[in-house]
């Protein structure tokens, strides 16, 4: 076979890799290597041995030496630089390239260009400690090792390593110079610091092993660095030679542990640092050039048989003392297989060759160096089957989020200040530094927050002095810095001066997004500071997760992986329990198959196409975690705005549970209501001396009191199709002050007439279930009388505000722009206009928009938060708004099997067939539907929280396609099927 053609065969595989295909290893769930499988090379099969021997035989001695040269290349430096590199590939026949700055596309082009001129495939490396984003612009990065170490979860670390390997493999990179295995014992270390997993040797060892397994299982060569240990230095080896004064025993019981762990985990390469280590080599020879350190300690003591790589040979720690060619030759003779970043390639190859000819270097040593490199190339390039890859993004995002969650550190939490439970107080946020909007946006999802933003502490101090700060507010002060070095206090500057401006009696939370070592000189804080969090990094993901934790969506459990000072040492961290608020998550966190959940999209798409409704919102939470939060379609069919998660819907009869029943449960908690009470006790003024006085609340709330289903009150206020001017007016003039729709106001006491009409309507006499709105007119008045305020004001003050439900409200036009509210029906009979921002239900409209049976508006997210509150048994953290036993009582079936209803709540049918739910829900499920095309169900057994909001009544309420197509129940079915599939795995 032609030698050149044979050698280009692997390159074809590299090109395929760059096109989006990767090895089968990249698609598998990571599996643990058998100990030393790759690094020993003992178990290499015959095919590998044959290939290595055959290729070695084809190389001259100079070419064998050249295989050790891994030259630096920048894909963004232009044609001249690439041409120079190409010449080295063609003429010097170097063995590999390490790529630095560039972009994804020009990197792949450069790799392709270089590989096309290589007789043997080039080994492509990259220093990608936090992913390829470390070198490539426009890429998103993984967390720093400091953060990963703080998360202290080896499974997550392994999965991150695997994802980084996938990322490298997609680009045609075979080798990632990661992980850093240094034990960062010196907080002032100028070169390691945030790049290390921490300061505890055992913990760093576990993390190193996990990262190695992940990278190697992705088919990428990992590189454990910087042997023998760069963690306890105070000089930067890029600029000068650091000295590590550890004893041999200290190395063996500390620094060596992560390297030993990485080797046992299967790393195929180890990088040797430029260090002066007197205890290991008294001669003062830098470790990268020391045969004693490499052979005695790395090869023999630790038993490493894989690739040994020099640290970059252009670093001043070695380059200042030795010539450009001499330093390369010394590293080679010391035992380095790969010579990283050599600057004078031709001369260095010649110098090494001359040392071989002189006998200073044996041919056997040259062959051993070359064979190790060839084996690496065979494993990483030649023997690598290719198949199509799957999108790693969902798994990647999940892992990154989980790392930031687990790393999040609380170092102060006075009187359990965190998480923030009730949200019915003013929250003021003061942000200092450059940052994304992620923290702000997620806080806004939970609560109404006033935001102040400044770029520097000095600007914040200057401008806040002009602001009157509320002494009773809850303050969140978040400081942002991308600086990871000690300079300018890790980029935070004089941040503490901002704290002095907060009123002394206020309660403040301080959040640092950046290196927690910024706290090393801080131990005392103003009285107002009740809690302090460290988010480690100034990334969008870190900010978003921290905002959720502040609000109680998940536990804070991070522990320090290194000492900050004598007060906050390794292992310190205050645990903060969640308060049950919904967590924004993704299906993969619960093991749900996102492909299965795409069936929801298909169901909605077909429904919109069939004009069952113009658009909708869906929120699904399982186990308190939102896995679906989506909006579809438009507000109306003709040129409507696209629905967003911020749009607000008329939720119609869901008002019965989210307002009236919730209010009654709260009043029962306060001993002001009992379901056994009769209407004559509740609202005697309106039902005395009528059969209605004897009706019990429980029968009314379960729809078995014999009430007629509905009364068209509006028809009694119209003559010849026109509104009675004695009842309605076009403007609010004090007497006609209850708004019905645009330019329609009803007499402010007409509700009394409506109650009179109800009690004059004969009862049916039936004791069986028959759904009716009418009892809620009375409960509306009872809630008003008992609370001393309107029902809208009562539920807002006592329930919605504490829960942070910003969109759940009556009379939405008083709070929101009309464009944010989704229109309902074009009312041709009563109001003769498009109902937009006003309640759709005519009776509720005649009550001025505030009624017990309808009138409430919300987006799907706030309704889901309310339902989660009920799933949490009426609790926010340790605070009880509604007693648990009352929630349990009201949400349970009261008169099964004859009547499925709870107290106020709808329930599944006993058979779960032909009912309001799909047949997969548990009997404990509770919820309600709304005439406008809305539904909500909460399932305590399976912990499923499902909300669907639409305006199916637009433009005509007679459109029942949503029911005929079983849209809502079919979506619910998909959710349960996905859940059951996940639980069976």
Buried (B, 14 or more C-beta within 10 A) or exposed (E): EEEEEBBBEBBEBBBBBBEEBBBEBBBEEBEBBEEBBBBBBEEBEEEBBEBBEEBBEEBEBBBBBBBBBBBBBBBBBEEEBBEEBBEBBEEBBBBBBBBBEBBBEBBBBBBBBBBEBBBBBBBBBBBBBBBBBBBBEEBBBBBBBBBBBBBBBBEBBBBBBBBBBBBBBBBBBBBBBBBBBBBBBBBEBBBBBBBBBBBBBEBBBBBBBBBBBBBBBBBBBBBBBBBBBBBBBEBBBBEEBBBBEBEEEBBBEBBBBBBBBBBBBBBBBBBBBBBBBEBBBEEEBBBBBBBBBBBEBBBEBBEBBBBBBBBBBBBBBBBEEBBBBBBBBBBBBBBBBBBBBBBBBBBBBBBBBEBBEEEEBEEEEBBEBBBBBBBBBBBBBBBBEBEEBEEBEBBBBBBBBBBBBBBBBBBBBEEBBBBBBBBBBBBBBBBBBEBBBBBBEBBBBBBEBEBBBBEBBBEBBEEBEEEEBBEEBBBBBBBBBBBBBBEEBBBBBEBBEBBEBBBEEBBBBBBBBBBBBBBBEBEEBBEBBBBBBBBBBBBBBBBBBBBBBBBBBBBBBBBBBBBBEEEBEBEBBBEBBBBBBBBBBBBBBBEBBBEBBEBBBEBBEEBBEEEBBBBBBBBBBBBBBBBBBBBBBBBBBEEBEEBEBBBBBBBBBBBBBBBBBBBBBBBBBEEEBBBEBBBBBBBEEBBEEBEBBEBBBBBBBBBBBBBBEBBEBBEBBBEEEEBEEEBBBEEEEEEBBBBBBBEBBBBBEBBEBBBEBBBEEEBBEEEEBBEBBBBBBBBBBBBBEBBEBBBBBBBBEBBBBBBBBBBBBBBBBEBBEEEBBBBBBBBEEBBEBBBBBBBBBBBBBBBBBBBBBBBBBBBBBBBBBBBBBBBBBBBBBEEBBBBEEBBEBBBBBBBBEEBBBBBBBBBBBEEBEEBBBBBBBBBBBBBBBBBBBBBBBBBBEBBBBBBBBBBBBBBEBEBEBBBEBBBBBBBBBBBBBBBEEBEEE
